[in-house]
Amino acid sequence: MPNLQGYRGPLRELLERSGVDVGDLIRVEKGGRIYEGYLMPRLETADEWHLVLKLRSGYNIGVAYEPSMRVTRLGAAVKPEFRPPPLPEQRSGLPKVSIISTGGTIASRVDYITGGVHAAISSRDLLSIVPELADIALVEADILYSLFSENIEAQHWSGMARKVAEKIKSGAEGVVITHGTDTMGYSAAALSFALRNLPVPVIFVGSQRSSDRPSSDAATNLIGAVTAAAYAPFAEVVVAMHETTSDTSIALHRGTKVRKCHTSSRYAFRSVNARPIARVVKGRVEMIAEDYRPRGDGELELQDRFDERVALIKFHPGFNPSLIEWLVDEGYRGIILEGTGLGHVSSKCYGPLRRAVKEGLIVGMTSQCLWGRVNMNVYTTGRELQQIGVEPLGDMLPETALVKLMWALGVSSSREEALELMRRNIAGEYSDRTLYEEVRP
C-alpha cells in the first residue's frame, strides 16, 4: 500500500501508477514545463486536485492536476531519523527514580518532512539526551503508553496508578510521569485520588515544544521533575512545569489545583485558588506550601477504579436543559455543572435537575470563574438549586470535580458513600480560604 497521505481521486491514481510514495524525489511534466522535487503529504481535508512538491531550494509549490500530467520517480528521499546518543553512566548512591512515559510533546519530535509532531521518543531516549539526570538520581525508564493526551481516558489513569504502585513497591524513591500537557491536569487529579497514603512524590511533567527543537522546554522540565522526585520532602502528586518564560525555576503544582491556562507559553500551568506547593531552583527544591503530606514510609493503598458515567456540563446563555435529560436517559450516574459566578444555572434546568437527583445521580456545582469559590447561599437561584439537591463544591476546579466524582463513584458501594467522599477534602482539592487574585509566585 503506497504512502500517499492526503491524496485522492484521479491524482492519487496517477501517483499509484507511477509507483511513488510521499518523500520520493519525482519529476512532474505538465504543459511543456518540468518540476522536480520531493512529494509532500497533504492534509486529509485539502482538495484532491493539487500535487505538492518541495523543491531543492526548500520552497514548496503546488501543481494542479490535469489528465496529460506525467510523473516519474527519480529516487527515494533521505528521510530524517532520530538516533539518541548513548546512555550516560550513572553514579551509585543516588536516589532511585522511575520515569514512566505515556507520550505527549515531551516524548515527541518534529517530522521535518511534514512539519507535524509525532510521538516518537521514549523516556529512555529522553534520559540519553538529558545526561544531567545521571548526576541527580539513578534513573530507570519505562514506556507505558505512547499517546497524545487527548486520547487518555479513565482506563489509562488506572494503568498509570498501577504502574506507579509497582515502581514504589520495587523501591523507587520518586516517580516521574511524562504526559501530554493538554489533559495532564485531569491525570494528575486522577492519581491524586487513586494513590492513597502515598509515601513518595509522583511528578507529572510535560513540555510545550518537542524535545528536538532548540526552544524546547522538555529538558529543563524533566530535570526539575527528577530533582523533585528524588529530593522533595513531600509525598504528593504534582505537576512540574516552567514557572516563567525563562529557565530559572520549575513550579510544582498540586495535582488537584492545577490548570493549563495558556495554549503555548512555557508558563502555561497555574495553581488555581492555591500557591504552588514548591519550586525547583538551581537544583534545589524550595518549599512554598507549609501544609503538605510528608515523604515517609506509608503503606500505599491503590484505589484506581473510575466510573466513566459522569459528565461535565458548561452552562451558557441559551443552554438546552434537554442535555441533562439525555444524560439521565443514557444511564449516567453523575453530573458536574460549571455554572455562572457563585454557582447558578437557568431556572429552565430545575425540572431536569430534579429528575436527575430523584433518579439517583449526584449533581455537583462548580464555577466558570477560575478564581474564587461557589457560594450558593447568596442568591435565590443558588438556594433553590440546593433545595433540588445540587451539591456546592467550593473552590474545586471543574476538571478536578469531574475526575473526583468518577473516582468516588468507582470506589464506593452506594450513592451516599460517594457523596460523602465528594464533601471531604481528600487530596487538597478544597482550599481552606479563598485567594482573591491570581497567584503569580
Residue pairs with C-beta under 8 A, 6 or more apart in sequence:
2 15
2 16
2 19
2 20
2 21
3 21
3 22
3 23
4 12
4 15
4 16
4 20
4 21
4 22
4 41
5 22
5 41
5 42
5 44
5 114
6 41
6 42
6 43
6 44
6 46
7 15
7 42
7 48
7 51
8 48
9 48
9 49
10 48
10 65
10 67
11 48
11 49
11 50
11 51
11 65
12 48
14 65
14 69
14 71
15 39
15 51
15 71
18 26
18 71
18 72
18 73
19 73
20 26
20 39
20 71
20 73
21 39
21 76
22 39
22 40
22 41
22 113
23 38
23 39
23 76
23 77
23 79
23 113
24 38
24 39
24 73
24 74
24 75
24 76
24 77
25 36
25 37
25 38
25 73
25 74
25 75
25 76
25 77
26 36
26 37
26 38
26 39
26 53
26 71
26 72
26 73
26 74
27 34
27 35
27 36
27 71
27 72
27 74
28 34
28 35
28 36
28 51
28 53
28 63
28 69
28 70
28 71
29 69
29 70
29 71
29 72
30 63
30 66
30 68
30 69
30 70
31 66
31 68
35 53
35 55
35 61
35 63
36 53
36 55
36 56
36 74
37 53
37 54
37 55
37 56
37 61
38 53
38 54
38 77
38 113
39 51
39 52
39 53
40 52
40 53
40 54
40 60
40 113
40 114
41 52
41 113
41 114
42 50
42 52
49 64
49 65
50 62
50 63
50 64
50 65
51 62
51 63
51 65
51 69
51 71
52 60
52 61
52 62
52 63
53 60
53 61
53 62
53 63
54 60
55 61
63 69
77 113
79 113
80 111
80 112
80 113
82 109
82 120
82 121
82 125
82 212
84 121
84 124
84 125
84 128
84 129
85 128
85 129
85 131
86 128
87 124
87 127
87 128
88 127
88 128
88 131
88 133
88 134
89 134
90 134
90 138
90 139
91 134
91 135
91 138
92 138
94 136
94 137
94 138
94 230
95 137
95 138
95 173
95 174
95 229
95 230
95 231
96 137
96 138
96 140
96 171
96 172
96 173
96 174
97 136
97 137
97 138
97 139
97 140
97 172
97 173
97 174
97 175
97 176
97 226
97 229
97 230
98 139
98 140
98 141
98 142
98 167
98 172
98 174
98 175
98 176
99 123
99 126
99 127
99 139
99 140
99 141
99 142
99 175
99 176
99 177
99 178
99 226
100 123
100 141
100 142
100 144
100 160
100 163
100 164
100 167
100 175
100 176
100 177
100 178
101 107
101 122
101 123
101 126
101 141
101 142
101 143
101 144
101 145
101 146
101 177
101 178
102 144
102 145
102 146
102 147
102 149
102 152
102 156
102 160
102 177
102 178
102 179
102 180
102 187
103 119
103 145
103 146
103 147
103 148
103 149
103 178
103 179
103 180
104 119
104 147
104 148
104 149
104 178
104 179
104 180
104 181
104 184
104 206
104 207
105 117
105 180
105 181
105 206
105 207
105 208
105 209
105 210
105 218
106 126
106 178
106 179
106 180
106 205
106 206
106 207
106 210
106 211
106 218
106 221
106 222
107 119
107 120
107 121
107 122
107 123
107 125
107 126
107 146
107 178
107 211
108 117
108 118
108 119
108 120
108 121
108 210
108 211
109 117
109 118
109 120
109 121
109 210
109 211
109 212
110 116
110 117
110 118
110 210
110 212
110 213
111 117
111 118
117 210
119 146
119 147
119 148
121 211
121 212
122 141
122 143
123 141
123 142
123 143
123 178
124 141
124 143
126 141
126 178
126 211
126 218
126 222
127 133
127 134
127 139
127 141
129 211
129 219
130 218
130 219
130 222
130 223
132 219
132 223
133 139
133 222
133 223
133 226
136 223
136 226
136 227
136 230
136 283
137 173
137 174
137 226
137 229
137 230
139 226
142 163
144 159
144 160
144 163
145 152
145 156
145 159
147 156
147 180
148 180
148 182
149 179
149 180
149 181
149 182
149 183
149 184
149 187
149 206
150 180
150 182
150 183
152 179
152 180
152 183
152 186
152 187
153 308
154 190
154 306
154 308
154 406
156 187
157 186
157 187
157 190
157 191
157 194
157 304
157 306
157 403
158 194
158 304
158 305
158 306
160 177
160 187
160 190
160 191
161 190
161 191
161 194
161 195
161 302
161 304
162 302
162 304
164 175
164 177
164 191
164 195
164 202
165 195
165 300
165 302
167 175
168 175
168 199
168 200
168 300
169 300
172 200
173 200
173 229
173 230
174 200
174 201
174 202
174 203
174 226
174 228
174 229
174 230
174 232
175 200
175 201
175 202
175 203
175 229
176 203
176 204
176 205
176 222
176 225
176 226
176 229
177 187
177 191
177 202
177 203
177 204
177 205
178 205
178 206
178 222
179 187
179 204
179 205
179 206
180 206
181 206
181 207
181 208
181 241
181 260
181 268
181 269
182 260
184 204
184 206
184 239
184 260
184 269
185 239
185 255
185 258
185 259
185 260
185 269
185 397
185 399
185 400
186 399
186 402
186 403
187 204
188 204
188 237
188 238
188 239
188 255
188 256
188 258
189 255
189 256
189 397
189 399
189 400
189 403
189 404
189 427
189 429
190 306
190 403
190 406
190 407
191 202
191 204
191 237
191 255
192 236
192 237
192 254
192 255
192 256
192 426
192 427
192 428
192 429
193 256
193 303
193 403
193 404
193 407
193 426
193 427
194 302
194 303
194 304
194 306
194 407
195 202
195 237
195 300
195 301
195 302
195 303
196 300
196 301
196 302
196 303
197 298
197 299
197 300
197 301
198 235
198 236
198 237
198 293
198 298
198 300
199 235
199 295
199 296
199 297
199 298
199 299
199 300
200 229
200 235
200 295
201 228
201 229
201 232
201 234
201 235
201 236
201 238
201 295
202 229
202 236
202 237
202 238
203 225
203 226
203 228
203 229
203 237
203 238
203 239
203 240
203 252
204 225
204 237
204 238
204 239
204 240
204 255
205 221
205 222
205 224
205 225
205 239
205 240
205 241
206 221
206 241
207 216
207 217
207 218
207 221
207 222
208 217
208 264
208 265
208 266
208 268
209 215
209 216
209 217
209 218
210 216
210 218
211 218
211 219
217 241
217 242
217 247
217 266
220 242
220 247
220 250
221 240
221 241
221 242
221 250
223 250
223 280
224 240
224 250
224 252
224 280
225 240
225 250
227 280
227 283
227 284
227 285
228 238
228 240
228 250
228 252
228 278
228 280
228 285
231 284
231 285
232 252
232 278
232 285
232 295
233 285
233 287
233 292
233 294
233 295
234 277
234 278
234 287
234 292
234 293
234 294
234 295
235 293
235 294
235 295
235 296
235 298
236 254
236 255
236 277
236 292
236 293
236 427
236 428
237 254
237 255
237 427
238 252
238 253
238 254
238 255
238 258
238 277
238 278
239 252
239 253
239 255
239 258
239 269
240 250
240 251
240 252
240 253
240 280
241 250
241 251
241 253
241 266
241 267
241 268
241 269
242 249
242 250
242 251
242 266
242 267
243 249
243 250
243 251
243 267
243 276
243 279
243 441
244 266
244 267
245 265
245 266
245 267
248 281
249 279
249 280
249 281
250 279
250 280
251 267
251 269
251 271
251 276
251 279
251 441
252 276
252 277
252 278
252 279
252 280
252 285
253 269
253 270
253 271
253 276
253 277
254 271
254 274
254 276
254 277
254 289
254 427
254 428
255 427
256 396
256 397
256 400
256 404
256 427
256 428
256 429
257 271
257 272
257 273
257 274
257 397
257 400
257 428
257 429
257 431
258 269
258 270
258 271
258 272
259 269
259 270
259 272
259 370
259 397
259 399
260 268
260 269
261 268
261 269
261 270
261 370
262 268
270 438
270 439
271 439
272 370
272 371
272 395
272 397
273 371
273 372
273 373
273 395
273 431
273 434
273 435
274 289
274 428
274 431
274 435
274 439
275 288
275 289
275 435
275 439
275 441
276 288
276 289
276 441
277 287
277 288
277 289
277 292
278 285
278 286
278 287
278 288
278 289
279 285
279 286
279 288
279 441
280 286
288 441
303 407
303 411
305 407
305 410
305 411
306 403
306 406
306 407
306 410
307 333
307 334
307 406
307 409
307 410
308 406
309 331
309 332
309 333
309 334
309 409
310 332
310 333
310 334
310 335
310 336
310 402
310 405
310 406
310 409
311 327
311 332
311 334
311 335
311 336
311 402
312 336
312 338
312 398
312 399
312 401
312 402
313 323
313 324
313 327
313 335
313 336
313 337
313 338
314 338
314 368
314 398
315 337
315 338
315 339
315 340
315 344
315 345
315 346
315 349
315 368
319 345
319 346
319 348
319 349
321 346
321 348
321 349
321 351
321 352
322 352
324 335
324 349
324 352
324 353
324 355
324 356
325 352
325 355
327 335
327 356
327 361
328 352
328 355
328 356
328 359
328 361
332 361
333 360
333 361
333 362
333 409
334 361
334 362
334 363
334 364
334 405
334 406
334 409
334 418
335 356
335 361
335 362
335 363
335 364
336 363
336 364
336 366
336 393
336 398
336 401
336 402
336 405
337 345
337 363
337 364
337 365
337 366
337 390
338 366
338 367
338 368
338 398
339 345
339 365
339 366
339 367
339 368
339 374
340 367
340 368
341 367
341 368
341 369
342 367
342 374
342 375
342 376
342 378
342 379
342 382
343 365
343 366
343 367
343 374
343 375
343 376
343 382
343 385
343 392
344 376
344 379
344 381
344 382
344 385
345 353
345 381
345 385
347 381
347 384
350 384
350 385
350 388
353 363
353 385
353 388
353 389
353 390
354 388
354 389
356 363
357 363
357 388
357 389
357 390
360 415
362 391
362 405
362 408
362 409
362 415
362 418
362 419
362 422
363 389
363 390
363 391
364 390
364 391
364 392
364 393
364 401
364 405
364 422
365 374
365 376
365 385
365 390
365 391
365 392
365 393
366 374
366 393
366 396
366 397
366 398
366 401
367 373
367 374
367 398
368 398
370 438
371 435
371 436
371 437
371 438
372 395
372 434
372 436
373 394
373 395
373 431
373 434
374 382
374 392
374 393
374 394
374 395
375 382
375 392
376 382
376 383
376 385
376 386
376 390
376 392
377 383
377 386
382 392
386 392
391 419
391 422
391 423
393 401
393 422
394 430
394 431
395 430
395 431
395 434
396 404
396 429
396 430
397 429
400 429
401 429
404 421
404 422
404 426
404 429
405 418
405 422
407 421
408 417
408 418
408 419
408 421
408 422
409 418
411 421
412 418
412 421
